[in-house]
Amino acid sequence: MAKLFEEIFETGGSGDIELVIVDEREDPDDVLRLRCHSLILTQHPYFYKMLSSSTLREGITREVVISEPRVEFVELIRFIYRNQVEINQHTVLGILSLADKYCIDEVVDLCLKYIKDNFDADMFFNFYNITTLNSTYQEKLKDQLMNALQHRRNLISVTDDPRWGELPLALVEMILLQDDLPITSESEVLTLIAQWMNSHRRKAEDVARLLGCFRKGDGIKVRISDVAYLIQTLGCDVFSEKEPRTGASVWDPNFVIDRHEGAGTNGIVQADYGEQRREVDDGEIVHQLGPKDFLQQEPGWAYPGVHRCRVSLTSTSWSHRERRLLRSGPGQASALQKRAFECSPSKPVERSPSPPPAAFQVRRPPIEAFETFDIAAQMSDGSESNALLGGGVIRNLTQEKIDHELVDHQIVCGVTSGGQRHGVRISQRDRTAIYVVEDLNGKHCLHVGGTISSVTFDLELMIGEPMNCGISRCRFALLRDSHKLMEEWFDVSAKVPLRFYISSSYFDKSPAYTVSVRWLRPCDQSSGRHFYIGQ
C-alpha cells in the first residue's frame, strides 16, 4: 500500500481514477492530479457513492474534479492508503472537516485526540464555532472542549484571552454552568462574567442571564469592582467614585500577656491564658494580671488612622503598707528609707515591689511584742548591723521607731513604639473612689471618678500620614464620655508599628488586678470595634 500511495503522484501511475484537486485558496491553474485506485477508494462509503454514479470500465481512466483544500485532502488519501495521517495545528481543522464530510470516523477521532493533547486558547477559539454546526462530530467536539476547560490552566488561558468577550452568550453560559468548573471560589464566576462584558455594551437581560450561573452562599467574598461593573450594566450606579480610604490591616487585634515567671527570676514568658482571659458580651476581653505582668496589643498599628479602645481597671486593693525599721532621728530615718528603695533594680519613678535588701530584713514579731523585741538577736552578722545601724547594738526597739509606709498601687496605660512609651499612670488614694491620672513625664495631673474598686475610660491613638522623611505625627489621648481629658503628641517612624500596652508598678506580691478591653467605633462607643480615619 505504501508503494501504491507513492504512485498516485506519478503521471504514469497504475491508478484507474484521476482525482483533480482544485484548491480555492490557490491559483486555479495550479491543480494537483492524483492517479488513485478505485478498488481502494470504494472501500469507504463516500467515495463508493461518488465513484459509482456511472459505470466503471477497466482500462479506461476516469477523471474526477474535487474542490477541497489540497494539503488536508492529501492527508486524507494518505490515511486511506497507509492508515497514517499527519496532523498539526494548521491542518487539524481542515482534516477534521474533510474526515467528517467523507465519513472517515477514524480520522475524526484522531483529530479530537490531537485537540485534547494540544489544547490552548487558540485551539478553543478556532473550534468553538464548529460546535454550532450540524455535523456528526459536533457533540464529540463540544464534549472535548468542555472537558478541556475542566483543567484550571486551560480555563484561565481561555478567559484571559481578549477573544473571551467575543464568545456568544449561549456558549459562555454553558461554560459557567458546569458543575466541575475549576474555580477557586464561587466569586470567580462574577469575575469571569465581568471579563466577558469587558468594554462591550451588553444588554441588561444578557447580564441577568449570566448572573443566573452564580451560586450564592454564606462566606463568599467578591471583588467590589466586579460587582460595581455588573450593577452598572444593569442600570444602577450605587458606589462612590472617590478614592478608597486606607486604614489598619487587621480588625480587633488581640492582647498578649507577658507573664513574670516568679520572684527571683528574670525570664518573661508568654502566658497560657487559661482562666486568665475570657470574652464577654459586646467583644469585651477580660484579662487577669499579676503584679509584674505586661499586657500588650499584638499585632500593632502600622497605617494612618484613629483607633480607640475602652479600658476598665479593677483591683480589690489600690495600696498596701510596708514596714520599715528606722533610726532615732527623722533625717536619718529618711536617709535609711531612701537607701533601701535605691537598692531596687527598677527605675526610681517605678519602684520595685521587691522587699528591701537582706541587711534590712528581720523577722517581724507581733505588734504587741515590739517593746521587748531584741533586734540584735535577729542580726546574724554583727559587722553588717553596726555598719547600718550605728556603732551600738539597738535593743528594745519602741513602737515609735517602726514606720508603716503607705504605698499606692499604680497601673500604667499607654502606647509603645520600639523603645518609646507614652501614656498615663493611674492610682487611687485613701479609698475615695477618686483616681489620680498622671502622664509618664510627670508634667500633668488630673482626677477622675470611679468606684472604690474600678475605673473606666477610653484610650485613643491617632496615627497621621507619614511625611516625606518617613515620620508620622501621632497623638495619644485619654477620653471620658468622648471628652478629651489628657493628650500627648509625639513623632514615630512610619515603619515601626504602635501598640497599646498595660502594666503596673508598686504592687506587692499578693494582689492582682483585672483589665477589660473593648475596641470601639466612631459615634458608637457601645460597639466592639475600632475605627479608621482615611486620607
Buried (B, 14 or more C-beta within 10 A) or exposed (E): EEEBBEBBEEEEBEBBBBBEBBBEEEEEEEEBEBBBBBEBBBEBEEBEEBBEEEEEEEEEEEEBEBEBBBBBBBBBBBBBBEEEBEBEEEBBBBBBBBBBEBBBEEBBEBBBEBBEEEBBBBBBBBBBEBBEEEBEBBEBBBEBBBBBBEEEEBBBBBBEBEEBBEBEBEBBBBBBEBEEBBBEEBBBBBBBBBBBBEEEEBEEEBBEBBBEBBEEEEEEEBEEEBBBBBBBBBEEEEEEEEEEEBBBEBEEBEBBBBBBEEEEEEEEEEBEBEEBBEEEEEBBBBBBBBBBBBBBBBEBBBBBBBBBBBBBBBBEBBBBEBEBBBBEEEEEBEEBBEEBBEBBEEEEEBBBBBBBEEBBEBEEEEEEEBEEBEBBEEBEEEEEBEEBBEEEBBEEBEEEBBBEEEBBBBBBBBBBBEEBBBBBBBBBEEEEBEBBBBBBEEEEEEEBEBEEBBBBBBBBBBBBEBEEEEBBBBBBBBBBEEEEBBBBEBBBBBEBBBBBBBBBBBBBEEBBBBBBBBBBBEEEBEBBBBBBBEE
